[in-house]
Amino acid sequence: MSRRPRVAFQGEAGAFSQEAVHNLFGDAAAVIPCQRFVEVFAALTSKAADAAVVPIENTLHGSVHENYDHLLDYDVRITGETNVRIVHNLIAIPGVRFRQIRRVFSHPVALNQCLDFFAAHPQLETVPFYDTAGSVKMIQEQKLTDAAAVASSIAASIYGARILRRSIEDDRRNFTRFFLLRRASERRAALSKARSWKTSIVFTTRNTPGALFRGISAFALRDLNLTKIESRPLRGKPWEYRFYVDVMGREDDPAVKNALNHLRELADFLRVLGSYPSSA
Amino acid sequence: MSRRPRVAFQGEAGAFSQEAVHNLFGDAAAVIPCQRFVEVFAALTSKAADAAVVPIENTLHGSVHENYDHLLDYDVRITGETNVRIVHNLIAIPGVRFRQIRRVFSHPVALNQCLDFFAAHPQLETVPFYDTAGSVKMIQEQKLTDAAAVASSIAASIYGARILRRSIEDDRRNFTRFFLLRRASERRAALSKARSWKTSIVFTTRNTPGALFRGISAFALRDLNLTKIESRPLRGKPWEYRFYVDVMGREDDPAVKNALNHLRELADFLRVLGSYPSSA
């Protein structure tokens, strides 16, 4: 019998990253919550974890550049992706009713994404806390009967709490995309079952206009679809940029392979971060 | 005598946005702190404010897509930009010494960017608070002598507090880029003193690969430098993307004008968000 995969993520147990882990592994994973992103990558490369799940972009807040940096600094590969809708729920301990609630704990970013709900319920005082899932853990440990927390439904279920109001966030178009990572050394034959694949790359060019144009011609000339392109200035190097590109197809598809070889001629630096089944 | 410009921004007085206001206006501005970004845009278009300053991207956290959305929804123009390095300081009320500090209040995102400092000073308990600048205001109002706050230097000066430790953040490459906004109706003749200009545009194409390639050819064929390109998928419209592009030059420069006309032929939608002196 194979043991359960150990999967590292950033945040407390019940964080939205754990919803991403659940999407990717079902109930099979043993989770390893870490305080910092860098610890998630270190857990994977040191073999304390078998896999890692990290957020890479959010529809309201953009790309998590920090994790793009770690993807270059650690010897890991992207082997999957998943999207999680950020749904905030009002959560209390069992037996507590909505009319008893006076204080609501959560991470300020989460509280700030539920302003309409709190405007409609002025009797609720919001109280900032470290973490969305951590606030559920705290109200459960302290058995608070006048308090609630704002967190994911998975946090309610982990800490044995109850959802009093579902989906209290202002904006329902709040999605986070997560990457599933494995150690680069453990490159396994890609499963061929997936119908559509994506390949994520990072490349660097000097002096953008012509260079970027020629760079993406490598894909356009081969009718390859890009699903993401993003420039990021390199600090202290004016006019040098790093580009993040996602292209539809597998790294070993002939067209993708040729496009990457073409791009290697033009770019100062190119790294394939991984090929993985598209979640879309 | 002309009255002081009223400038709206999101956050408490002393927030990092106010450092951006200071970069752009010196001491001339009367600031209007707002709770939400949408209120900043509304303050400008309703003429409660003469100008607005909003963050648009951060070197660690990426683009603030929410503000790009508001730029399309409100009748405003970008008329300037500035970059602020996010420097976190340990701040206490006058007379309090470092060795007296036991608790440190701030926004969890700020506390989380100073983990090395707190690891080196385990006697300090971190306490989450709504806002960086608001935590300085609170320790000053409550005259706390065992507590400090983590915030900008401008917050220390506004609330009459003292900086005990400067620049305690883990990563010095944490910069936020801000846009200065004016009402679109008050389009004034652009000052010609600035040596280098930028123009920010948003455009939409269907079916990326060829379309994006042809789109940016409008700039490449005219030797125009792009300083930013970013794709953003349109929710519910697979394969449709919105692109954010910054190009060096003024909207009324002949080459930029021709490039924009060329791009209009190819794009489903194109909006010029503004031309402004480059901060670089």
Interface residues (C-beta under 8 A of the other chain):
Chain A: Q35 R36 E57 T59 L60 H61 G62 S63 V64 H65 E66 H107 P108 V109 L115 P128 F129 Y130 D131 R173 N207 T208 P209 G210 L212 F213 I216 S217 F219 A220 D223 L224 N225 L226 T227 K228 I229 E230 S231 R232 P233 R235 P238 W239 A280
Chain B: Q35 R36 E57 N58 T59 L60 H61 G62 S63 V64 H65 E66 H107 P108 V109 L115 P128 F129 Y130 D131 R173 F175 N207 T208 P209 G210 L212 F213 I216 S217 F219 A220 D223 L224 N225 L226 T227 K228 I229 E230 S231 P233 R235 P238 W239 A280
